[in-house]
Every structure is written in C-alpha cells, then in structure tokens.
Amino acid sequence: MLKIWTILLAVLFSASCQKQEDLQKPLSESVPEWAKQAVLYELFVRDFTPEGTFKAARQKIPYLKKLGVDIVWLMPIYPIGEKGRKGSLGSPYSVRNYYEVNPEFGTKEDFRDLVEAVHKAGMKVIIGFVPNHSANDYVEMAAHPDWFMRDEKGNFTREVADWSDITDFNYDNPQLRQHIIDILEYWLSEFDVDGFRFDVAGMVPDDFWRQAVPEMRKVKSDIFLLAEWEDKKFIDFGFSADYSWSVLHTLKDVYQGKKTVTQLTRTYKDKLTNYFPEGMFINFVENHDEPRAVLVFGRERFKPFAAFTFTVPGMPLLFMGQEFADTDYSSWRSLFEKEPIDWADFDSTTYRFYKTLVDLRHSFPLNFSQWQVLHISDKAKTLAYAVHNSDGCMIAVLNFGAAGQKINFTLPETLSPFTGKEAEEIFSGEKIKLPKEFEVELQPYDVKVFLISAASD
C-alpha cells in the first residue's frame, strides 16, 4: 500500500511540475507576437467623441498612445439596419451591409486614414464583426433568402426572440459561409486591419470556424482573433483569445459577499491552467455590455477588483472612459442612442491608477511568468500573489473588504532569489528591501503592488 501511495504522489508531483513548466512555454502562434503583452482598448466610434466620427477618433490617437494602449478595438463600424431598429440610431450589431461603413461615422477613406494613423502610432486595430446574424434588411436578403434562417412558413427568424432588429444567418448554406469569409478577407486585405472581435462566436457552428480561421490567416498570418464566448474550443479553432466572464462574475460575487476570495483564486487558476500557453483570454471589469465598474463596485471601492485584472496573466481590457471614471455611457441603452463619454468629467486620480497599471504591463512580462498565491483570508477578504520569472517578480496585495487590514505572510522558497532585493510599490513609489517575512497594511478596498528585479541590489 505504501508503495502505491509513493508512486501516486510521484505522478501527481510530476504532473504539477509539468503544469508549472507549461506556463513558461511561449504562447502559441495563434497569438501574434505584438499581442502577447498587449493592453486592449475598446471604443464605440459613435460615443468615443462628441462628433462620433472616424476623423474625431483619429484626433484621440495621441491620447491612446500616451495611455499605453497597444490594440484599439473598434466596435462594429458598418451601416445599421432600419427594419425593426432599436432606439433612434440603432444597434451596431444589426448590420445592413458588411462591405460599407456607417455614414454616421464618415467614409471608407476616413476609416482607412484612421487605421493608418493607428499603425503609424505603433498600435494595432481590430474591428467588431457579427457572424451570427445581420439586420432585418441586409443588402443580400432579397437576392439570397436562403442565406438566412426561416421558419416553416418561410418567415425570417432568429434564435433569440428579443433581438428583434436582426435575422440569423443560415450556416447550412455553403454560399453564405463563403460570403462571410470573403467579407473578412476584404477588411484584412483592403484596409489592413489586424484582426476581429467576433460577437456571440459560440452561436456560429464550430465547423465554420475550422474553415474560416485558416482562410483569414492566409491573407494575414499575424492577426488577433477574439471570440466573445468562454470556451477553450475557440483556442483549438485557432483563435487568439476569448473572454473571462467567469472571473468577472466571481469578482462581483466576492464584492457582494456571495463568493470567497479562495473561490476567486480557484476560478482564475482553472482559467489560466486551461488556456496558457495555447491561447489567451481577456480580463476585464467592464465592457460595452456591462455597467461601469465605478458604479458596480463604487468609486472608492473598485480599485482591487480592477487591479486584479491587470496584475495576473491574460490580456487586460479598458473600455473607453473607464480609465477616467466616465459614467455617462450606460451600457445597453447607449448602443441605440448617442451618449458620448464625458471628457470634461475626467477624473485624474482614476486615470493615474489605470496608467500605472498599464505601465506595469509594459515593464514586466506577466504573460511569461509564474502565478503563485502567497496569502488568502476569506474572513478578511484579502489576497496576495506573486507573478515571477528568473529575472523579476511582482507581488500584488489586495483588500476586497470594507475594513483596513494588516497582512502577514512568509515568502516561499520559489521567491528566495528576490529576498533582500529592492522592491518598489508602483502606486506610491515607496522602496523597500523585500523581506522574507512580508507585512503590509492596507486601507479598505486598497491595493499595493511591488515590483522587484533579480538584478537590483
């Protein structure tokens, strides 16, 4: 019996070591080199500026560059359908013609100029695409009704009844499949976009993605493909990344007292070990489908939740205005009306917080390092973890609770090369010698992040 247990433990230890080693392998070719340590910024042209045009968005490129954005994600830019339109302006996810741009935003040449300006600034651009459905008055609907889903009476239909402004595509039709692939190749070849974010990607048949992804990569090999879904199968299809909805929902549950900090670490670890190094996922506390983080968590309480998404491996996402605590954009309603973010209500304290986190992502390779939990207290709602490699280490200490806390923990042997090295707290600039016995005080809903280089004295 003892011999059996010895063998079992050896196997488990070997598997654990293999997992740790896997996380140090380079990310697969499905993630282009330029995206492996990138910060993603999502914007809706209509509401990004008061003018709501490509030209006005272009004027904001220096701002995005200064913030440290690497990838600009434009929500759908195409003409919007009128039949069954929601609101006065309609949803960008109800597309009338995939070969044109929304005249509300400008012309194709304006869009081309925007893409070229983003590239000139050293950033990349991906655009939103809606593969599951079109507007009810899509330009090909009259000529090709068999490209669309219809009921037994021949009426155009959709899977989600509430999406009354759209009709689902029929992927049983080979011509429809080729039509979608042709459109994707068009934007890659004619406008040099760097990839796509695919809306409700899981509602499209799996075998279409196996067909389409290689075709896109023939046109441009180093594209970034983001699936709005959460399923490892998309990485297997050749996508670069999907969403980490599970992490967002757990962060909210921790705030509301429905889940513990331990459950948060388990949720995140499951995501990390399942995806890396084959592919990535985006970490976020808000996007265009979600209410603002400063409203969900509170203006004085959002920081540890947002900091978590920036201080663990994965790709952090900023949604336009998140970085300066905008609250004018109101999620779903703002898809159908013009509700621009309020640049006049720019909160510089929030901006400095996010700017510091963006700078961290560029100064330390979190996606090529080990993630290791150092301390958890479900009662105090505190968490500490390290992300480290042979060259350096980052230690994040988070307080998700409403009471101030003093946290104590002993650094594990894996971090012994950094003991005694100079550590800088990135928000305050305070410098300390990293002690073996770590002690830090946190205010309610506070976060401290220490950065250490192996080469420091």
C-alpha positions in Angstrom: 0.0 0.0 0.0 2.8 2.4 0.9 4.5 1.7 -2.5 1.2 2.5 -4.3 0.9 5.8 -2.5 4.5 6.7 -3.2 4.0 6.1 -6.9 0.8 8.1 -6.9 2.4 11.0 -5.2 5.3 10.9 -7.6 2.9 11.0 -10.6 0.9 13.9 -9.1 4.1 15.8 -8.3 5.3 15.2 -11.9 2.0 16.5 -13.3 2.2 19.6 -11.1 5.7 20.4 -12.2 4.7 19.9 -15.8 1.9 22.4 -15.4 4.3 24.9 -13.9 6.7 24.3 -16.8 3.9 24.7 -19.4 3.1 28.2 -18.2 6.7 29.2 -19.0 6.5 28.0 -22.6 5.9 30.7 -25.3 2.4 31.4 -26.3 1.3 29.6 -29.5 1.3 31.1 -33.0 -2.4 31.9 -32.7 -1.4 34.8 -30.5 0.7 37.2 -32.7 4.0 38.5 -31.2 2.6 42.0 -31.0 -0.3 40.9 -28.8 1.4 38.7 -26.3 1.9 41.5 -23.7 -0.7 44.0 -25.1 -3.3 46.2 -23.4 -6.6 46.2 -25.3 -8.8 49.3 -25.5 -12.4 49.1 -26.7 -14.2 52.1 -28.2 -17.5 52.8 -30.0 -16.9 55.4 -32.7 -20.4 57.0 -32.1 -19.7 57.7 -28.4 -15.9 58.0 -28.2 -16.0 61.7 -29.1 -18.7 64.4 -29.2 -18.6 64.3 -33.0 -18.8 60.5 -33.2 -16.7 60.2 -36.4 -13.6 58.4 -37.6 -11.9 61.8 -38.1 -12.6 62.8 -34.5 -11.4 59.4 -33.2 -8.2 59.9 -35.1 -7.5 63.0 -33.2 -7.6 60.9 -30.0 -4.8 58.6 -31.1 -2.0 60.6 -29.3 -4.1 60.3 -26.1 -4.4 56.5 -26.5 -0.7 56.2 -27.3 0.2 58.2 -24.1 -2.1 56.0 -22.1 -0.2 53.0 -23.3 -2.8 51.3 -25.5 -1.4 48.5 -27.8 -4.6 47.4 -29.5 -7.5 49.6 -30.5 -10.7 47.6 -30.7 -13.5 49.3 -32.7 -17.0 48.1 -32.1 -18.8 47.4 -35.4 -18.4 50.2 -38.0 -20.9 49.1 -40.7 -24.2 50.6 -41.8 -27.0 49.9 -39.4 -30.3 48.3 -40.4 -33.6 50.3 -40.3 -36.2 47.5 -40.2 -37.0 46.8 -36.6 -34.3 49.3 -35.5 -33.9 49.7 -31.7 -33.7 53.3 -30.5 -33.3 56.3 -32.8 -29.9 55.3 -34.2 -30.0 51.5 -34.0 -27.5 48.9 -32.7 -24.1 48.5 -34.4 -24.8 44.7 -34.1 -27.6 45.0 -36.6 -25.5 45.2 -39.8 -27.1 46.2 -43.1 -24.0 45.9 -45.4 -20.7 44.4 -44.4 -18.8 46.0 -47.3 -19.6 49.6 -46.3 -19.1 51.8 -43.3 -21.7 53.6 -41.3 -22.1 57.1 -43.0 -22.7 58.5 -39.5 -19.0 57.8 -38.8 -17.7 59.1 -42.1 -16.4 57.5 -45.3 -14.2 54.4 -46.1 -11.3 56.8 -46.7 -11.8 58.3 -43.3 -11.7 54.8 -41.9 -8.6 53.9 -43.9 -6.9 57.1 -42.6 -7.8 56.1 -39.0 -6.3 52.6 -39.4 -3.1 54.1 -41.0 -2.8 56.6 -38.2 -3.2 53.9 -35.5 -0.5 51.9 -37.2 1.8 54.9 -37.6 1.5 55.5 -33.8 2.7 51.9 -33.2 -0.6 50.4 -32.3 -2.8 47.8 -33.9 -6.5 47.8 -34.7 -9.2 45.1 -34.6 -12.8 45.6 -35.6 -16.0 44.1 -34.4 -17.7 41.6 -36.6 -21.2 39.9 -36.2 -21.0 36.5 -37.7 -24.3 35.1 -36.3 -26.8 37.5 -37.8 -27.5 40.6 -39.9 -30.0 43.4 -39.9 -33.6 42.6 -41.0 -32.9 44.5 -44.2 -29.5 43.1 -45.1 -28.5 44.0 -48.6 -28.3 40.4 -49.8 -31.6 39.3 -48.2 -33.8 39.8 -51.3 -31.4 38.1 -53.7 -30.4 35.3 -51.3 -33.2 34.5 -48.9 -31.7 31.0 -48.4 -28.7 32.6 -46.7 -31.0 33.3 -43.7 -32.9 31.3 -41.1 -36.6 30.9 -41.8 -39.5 29.2 -40.1 -41.8 26.6 -41.6 -43.8 29.4 -43.2 -40.8 30.9 -44.8 -40.6 33.9 -42.5 -37.1 35.2 -41.5 -36.4 34.3 -37.9 -33.8 34.4 -35.1 -32.8 32.2 -32.2 -33.1 35.0 -29.6 -36.6 36.5 -29.8 -35.6 39.7 -28.0 -33.1 40.6 -30.8 -35.9 41.9 -32.9 -33.7 44.0 -35.1 -31.8 41.1 -36.5 -32.2 37.9 -38.6 -29.9 34.8 -38.1 -27.6 33.6 -40.9 -28.1 30.1 -42.2 -24.8 28.3 -42.0 -26.1 25.2 -43.6 -25.7 27.2 -46.8 -22.2 26.9 -48.3 -22.6 30.1 -50.2 -23.4 32.0 -47.0 -20.2 30.6 -45.5 -18.1 31.8 -48.4 -19.8 35.2 -48.3 -18.8 35.7 -44.7 -15.2 34.5 -45.4 -15.0 36.9 -48.4 -16.0 39.8 -46.2 -13.4 39.0 -43.6 -10.7 38.8 -46.2 -11.9 42.1 -47.7 -11.3 44.0 -44.5 -7.9 42.3 -43.9 -6.6 42.9 -47.4 -8.2 46.3 -48.3 -7.9 48.1 -45.0 -5.1 46.2 -43.3 -7.0 45.7 -40.1 -5.1 43.4 -37.6 -7.9 41.1 -36.6 -11.5 40.9 -35.4 -13.6 40.6 -32.3 -16.4 38.1 -33.1 -19.8 38.8 -31.5 -21.5 35.7 -29.9 -19.0 33.5 -31.6 -20.4 30.4 -29.9 -23.7 30.7 -31.7 -21.9 30.0 -35.0 -21.3 26.3 -35.9 -17.9 25.0 -34.9 -17.0 23.7 -38.3 -17.3 27.2 -39.8 -14.5 28.4 -37.6 -12.4 25.5 -38.6 -13.0 26.6 -42.2 -12.7 30.4 -41.7 -9.7 30.8 -39.4 -7.2 29.3 -41.8 -8.6 31.3 -44.7 -8.2 34.6 -42.7 -4.6 33.7 -41.8 -3.8 33.0 -45.4 -4.5 36.7 -46.1 -2.6 38.0 -43.0 -0.9 35.5 -40.8 -0.3 37.5 -37.6 -3.9 38.5 -36.9 -5.5 38.7 -33.5 -8.9 36.9 -33.2 -11.0 37.4 -30.2 -14.1 35.3 -29.5 -16.9 36.8 -27.5 -17.5 33.5 -25.7 -15.9 31.4 -23.0 -14.8 28.0 -24.2 -11.4 26.6 -24.7 -12.5 25.1 -28.0 -12.0 28.5 -29.7 -8.3 28.4 -28.9 -8.3 24.9 -30.5 -10.0 26.5 -33.6 -7.1 28.9 -33.9 -8.5 32.0 -32.1 -6.0 34.1 -30.1 -8.3 34.7 -27.1 -11.7 34.5 -25.6 -13.5 36.2 -22.6 -13.0 35.6 -18.9 -16.7 36.1 -17.9 -16.2 33.6 -15.1 -13.6 35.8 -13.5 -15.7 38.9 -13.8 -18.7 37.2 -12.3 -16.6 35.9 -9.4 -15.1 39.3 -8.8 -18.7 40.7 -8.5 -19.7 37.9 -6.2 -16.8 38.5 -4.0 -17.8 42.1 -3.7 -21.4 41.1 -2.9 -20.3 38.5 -0.4 -21.7 35.6 -2.5 -18.3 34.0 -3.0 -15.0 33.9 -1.2 -11.5 35.1 -2.2 -10.5 31.4 -2.3 -13.2 30.8 -4.9 -11.9 33.7 -6.9 -8.4 32.2 -7.0 -9.7 28.8 -8.0 -11.8 30.3 -10.8 -8.8 32.2 -12.1 -6.4 29.3 -11.8 -8.7 27.0 -13.7 -8.9 29.5 -16.5 -5.1 30.1 -16.5 -4.0 26.4 -16.5 -6.6 25.5 -19.1 -5.6 28.2 -21.6 -1.9 29.0 -21.3 0.2 28.6 -23.3 -2.0 27.5 -26.2 -4.0 30.8 -26.1 -5.1 33.7 -24.0 -8.2 35.4 -22.5 -9.1 39.0 -21.8 -9.5 40.1 -18.2 -12.0 43.0 -17.5 -14.3 44.6 -15.0 -16.4 46.3 -17.7 -17.1 46.5 -21.5 -19.9 47.8 -23.6 -22.3 45.1 -22.3 -21.5 45.7 -18.7 -22.2 48.7 -16.4 -19.3 50.9 -15.3 -17.0 49.4 -12.7 -17.2 52.6 -10.6 -20.9 52.1 -10.5 -20.9 48.4 -9.7 -18.2 48.5 -7.0 -18.3 52.2 -6.1 -15.9 55.0 -6.9 -14.0 54.4 -3.7 -14.1 50.6 -3.9 -13.3 49.5 -7.4 -9.5 49.5 -7.3 -8.7 46.0 -6.0 -11.2 44.4 -8.5 -9.8 46.4 -11.4 -6.2 45.8 -10.3 -6.7 42.1 -10.3 -7.5 42.1 -14.0 -4.2 43.9 -14.7 -1.9 42.0 -12.3 -2.5 38.4 -13.4 -1.6 36.8 -16.7 -4.1 37.4 -19.5 -4.9 40.5 -21.7 -6.3 43.4 -19.7 -9.1 45.4 -21.3 -10.1 49.0 -20.9 -13.4 50.2 -22.2 -13.5 53.8 -23.4 -13.7 56.2 -20.5 -13.1 53.5 -17.9 -9.7 55.0 -17.3 -11.1 58.3 -16.1 -14.2 57.1 -14.4 -16.8 58.1 -17.0 -20.4 57.2 -16.1 -22.2 58.8 -19.0 -22.1 55.7 -21.2 -24.8 53.4 -19.8 -24.3 50.0 -21.4 -27.3 48.7 -23.4 -29.2 51.9 -23.9 -26.0 53.6 -25.3 -25.9 51.1 -28.1 -29.1 52.6 -29.6 -28.7 56.3 -28.9 -25.9 58.8 -28.9 -24.5 59.0 -25.4 -20.8 60.1 -25.7 -18.4 59.7 -22.9 -17.8 62.9 -21.0 -14.2 64.0 -21.5 -15.0 67.1 -19.4 -15.6 65.0 -16.3 -12.1 63.5 -16.5 -11.0 62.1 -13.1 -7.2 62.4 -13.0 -6.9 60.2 -9.9 -8.6 57.3 -11.6 -6.5 57.9 -14.8 -3.2 57.8 -12.8 -4.4 54.5 -11.2 -5.0 52.8 -14.6 -2.0 54.5 -16.3 0.2 53.0 -13.6 -1.3 49.5 -14.2 -0.8 49.9 -18.0 2.8 50.9 -17.4 3.2 47.7 -15.2 2.0 45.6 -18.1 4.7 47.0 -20.3 7.5 46.8 -17.7 7.0 43.2 -16.5 6.2 40.2 -18.7 3.2 38.8 -16.7 2.2 36.5 -19.5 5.5 34.8 -19.5 5.8 34.3 -15.7 4.5 32.0 -12.9 1.4 33.0 -10.9 1.6 31.9 -7.3 -0.8 32.6 -4.4 1.0 33.8 -1.3 -1.8 34.6 1.1 -5.6 34.2 1.3 -8.0 35.2 4.0 -11.7 34.7 3.2 -12.6 36.3 6.6 -10.6 39.5 6.0 -11.2 39.3 2.2 -7.5 39.8 1.4 -5.3 38.2 -1.2 -1.7 38.3 -2.1 0.1 36.6 -5.0 3.3 36.8 -7.0 3.9 36.6 -10.7 7.6 35.8 -11.2 10.3 34.5 -13.6 14.0 34.2 -13.4 14.5 37.9 -14.0 12.0 39.6 -11.7 8.9 39.4 -9.6 5.7 41.3 -9.0 3.8 40.9 -5.7 0.2 42.2 -5.6 -1.6 42.6 -2.2 -5.4 43.2 -2.5 -8.0 44.1 0.1 -11.5 43.3 -1.2 -13.1 44.3 2.1 -14.6 47.3 3.8 -12.1 47.2 6.8 -8.5 48.1 6.9 -6.2 45.1 7.3 -2.6 44.2 8.3 -1.4 41.3 6.2 1.5 39.0 7.2 2.9 36.1 5.2 6.2 34.3 4.6 7.7 34.3 1.1 8.0 30.8 -0.3 11.3 29.3 -1.4 10.4 30.0 -5.1 10.8 33.7 -4.3 14.1 33.3 -2.3 16.2 34.8 -5.2 14.3 38.1 -4.6 14.6 38.3 -0.8 16.6 41.3 0.2 16.3 42.9 -3.3 14.9 46.4 -3.7 11.1 46.4 -4.2 9.2 49.4 -5.4 5.5 49.9 -4.7 4.2 51.1 -8.1 1.5 53.5 -6.9 3.4 55.3 -4.2 7.0 54.9 -5.4 8.0 53.7 -1.9 11.1 51.4 -2.0 11.8 48.7 0.5 14.1 45.7 0.8 12.0 42.6 0.1 11.8 40.8 3.5 11.3 37.1 4.0 8.5 37.8 6.4 6.3 40.1 4.5 4.0 42.6 6.3 1.8 45.2 4.7 -1.0 47.4 5.8 -4.0 48.1 3.5 -6.8 50.6 3.8 -10.4 49.4 2.9 -10.6 48.3 -0.8 -6.9 49.1 -1.2 -4.2 47.6 -3.4 -0.4 47.6 -3.3 1.8 46.2 -6.0 5.5 45.6 -5.5 7.9 45.2 -8.4 11.3 43.5 -7.9 14.2 42.9 -10.3 16.6 40.0 -9.7 19.4 42.3 -10.8 18.6 45.0 -8.2 20.8 45.5 -5.2 
